[in-house]
Amino acid sequence: MTATHMLLLACASAAGGALNAVAGGGTFVTFPALLIAGVSPVPANATATFALWPAAAASAFAYRRDVTVSRQMGWTLTLTSLVGGAIGAWLLLHTPNKSFERLIPPLLLFASLIFTFSGWINSLIRRSAHPSKPQSSLLGLCAALQFAIAVYGGYFGAGIGILMIATWSALGFGSIHGINGLRSMLGMAINGIALLIFLASNTVEWLPGIIMAVSALATGYYGAWLARRVRPFLVRRIVLVIAWFMTGYFFWKFYA
């Protein structure tokens, strides 16, 4: 790995940690950077998880006082995230590099569409949600939605933040800062269990992973601080440009 690659990875992870804290979408920066640096697709995905997890933990800590869901709901969603994230990580490890390589453009396209149409997704979920349902029914609905998000998150993960924000906003889970805190907490659980599985299977590339983790840590914490002071839609515009550029690039790279 060259010095240029190391600089690229450090800058990408710093940007990814900040983006995840403010609006989500850090994977759009870190995962392609690892591929450009020469890391194989499945290890690149595992290493991107390793790189951004400390930043996610720092963001969750910074948001800890904003989370307002009940203890029962919080534990249910956390346990669901752990189970779903573990299943997604297991599926990734059983996908050959060549097969996963062919899946990269469609996965990025899916994540980019989620990001682009997050407002429509939010309104769709809001129309179908029924906050007046009994608590047990609402709990089951939330667990099912979070399980689906967690499986995808353990497998690939780009766009899970916006999926969670859309879901919890529609179901009336408090202020945007509280929802961001819940998103950070659950994202930490999804990626944390996936990371343990990746580490146990020796899938993480250590040198690029450590470079990126150190770089992302500070921006993950201070990104949460910044999120309270900037208009998130401005950051989301930047994420959208990056997302669609990377999607187009990888469709050209793997299918042209």
N, C-alpha and C positions, 0 to 999 in steps of 0.2 A: 504493500500500500504506500503510495507516494505522499509527500507533504501536501500536495494540492488536494488529494483525496481527503486527508485528515482535516484540512481547513474547510473543505466543502461540508464534511460531516458535522463539524463543530458548529458552523453557521446554520446548517439545516436544522439541527436539533435545538439550537437556541430559538430559532424562529418557530419550530414546531411546539416547543414547550409554552411559548407565549401565546400562540394561536389557540392551543388547546384550552388554556386558562380563560381566554377572552371570548372565543366563539366556537372552538372546536376546529378540526381540520388539520391538525399537526401531522397526521400520517401522510397527507398529500405531499408534504415536504420531505419527511424523513425516509420513507420507504423508497421513493425514486432515487434519493441521494445515495442510499446503500446499493441499489442496483447499478447506478452509474460508477460507484467505487469498485464494482466487480464482485459484490457478494451475491451468491445464488439466491433465487427467489424465496424459497422456504426459510433458509437461515436469515435472509434480509427481513422478512416479516417478523421472525422471532426476535431479531436484534433490535428492530424498531420498537417492539414492545418493551424490551429491556431498557432501551434508551429513554423512552418517555415515561416509564412508570415512576421513577423518583419525582419527576416534575408533576405528574398527576397526584402523587401523594402530597407534595407540597401545596398544590392548589386546593386539595381537599382539606388540608389543615387550615389554610387561610380562610376557607369558606365555612369552617365547622360551626360557627355561631349563627349562620344564616339558615341552616336546614331546620325546617319546622314540621316535618311529617311526624306522625306518632311513632313511638318505639316499636309497636307491632308491625307497622307498615315498613319502617326502616329495616328491621331484621328480616322480614319476608323478602323484600327486594334484594337485600344483600345476599341472602342464601340462594335465591334464585339466580343472581348474577354469578355466584361462584360455580353453581352446577352448570349453567349454560356456558360460561367461559371455559370450563374444563372440557366440555364436549366439543366446543369449537376448536380448541387447541389440539385435542386428540385427532380430530378430522384433518387439521392442517398437517400434522406429523405423518399422517397416512396418505397424503397426497404427494406423488412424485414431483420433483422439481420441474420437469418438463411439462407435466400436466398443469401445475400451478402457474407456470410461466404463461400458458395459454389462457389462464383464467384472469390474469392481472388486468388486461384492458376491460373485460366485462365488469369486474369487481370495481375498478375505478369509475367506470361509467355509472354503475349503480349508485356508488357513493356520491358522485357529482350530481346525479339527478336528485338524490335525497337532499343535498345541500341547496340546489337550485330551487326546488319546489317545496322547501320546508314550510313556507307559509300556507300553501294549499294542504299539505299533510296535516298541519296543525288544525286547520279549520275542519278537515274531514274527520279527524279524531274527535274534535270538539263536538261535532254534530252527532257522532255515534256514542259519545260518552254520556253517562247518566249519573252525575254525582249524587242524585237522590236515592240511588240504589242502596239496599242494606249494606253495611260495612263489609260483611263476609263476601258478598258478590263483587264489590269494588276491589277488595283485596285479591280475589281470584283473578279478576280481569287484569289488574296491575301485574300480578305475578306472571301470567301468561305472556303479556306484552314484553315484560322485562326478560323473560326466558328466551324469547325469539331474538331480541336485541343482543343478548349475551352470547348466544351461540354464534351469531354473525361476528360479534366483537372478538371472541376467542379465535375465530378462524382468520379474519382479516382486520376488521375494526374501523376502517375509514368511514366516517359519517355517523358513528354510534352516538356521539355527543349530541348532534342535532336531532337524531331520532328520539333520544331521551328528553331533550328540552321540549320538543313538540308534544310528546306524550304527556309529560307531567304538567305542561302549561294548560293543555286541553282539559285535564282532569282537576285543575284548580289547586295545584300543590304549592300555593304561596307566591311570593314575589319572584322576580327574575333572578335575584341573587340567591334566594332559597333554592330555586330550581337548579341554578348553576352549581350550588353546593351539593345538592343531591346527585346531579350528573357527575360531578367530580368524585364523590364517594363511591358511587356504583361503578364508574369507569375504573377506579382504582381496584375494586374487587375483581372485575372481569379480567383486567390485564394482569392483576397480581396472581391469580390462580393459573392463568395461561402461562405467565412467566415461570412459575415454579415447574410446570410441566416441560417447558422448553429447556430450562436449566437441567432438569433431571435427565432429559434425552440428549444433552450436550449439543443443542441446536444453535445456541447463541454464539456469534462471532465476538470474542472478548475485546480485542483491541478497538475496533470501531464502536462497539457497544459502550465501553467505558468512556471513550472520548465524547460520545454523544450524550451519555447520561450526565456527566459532569457539566457539560455546556447547557443542557436543558434545565438543570435543577433550579438555578436562580431565576430564570425567566418563567418557570412554572409558578413559583411563589409570587413573584412581583407582577406576573401577568394577571393574577387574581386581584391584586391591588389596583392595577391599571384598569381592569374591567369595570370598576365602579366609577371611573373617571372619563372614559371615552364612550362614544356611541358605537355599540357592537356592530351595527349594520355596516359601518365603514370598514371594519376588519373583515367582516363576512364578504364584502366586495373583493378584497384582496384574495381571500381564500378561494372564492369562485373562479377568479382568473387563473390562479395556480392549478386548481382542480381540473378545469377544462383543458388547460394547456398540457398538463401531464397525461390526461386521458387521451387526447389526440396524439401526443407523442408516442405513447405505448401502443396504441392501435396501429400507428404507422410502423413502429419498430417490429412488432410481432406478427402483423398481418399483411404488411405491404409486400 
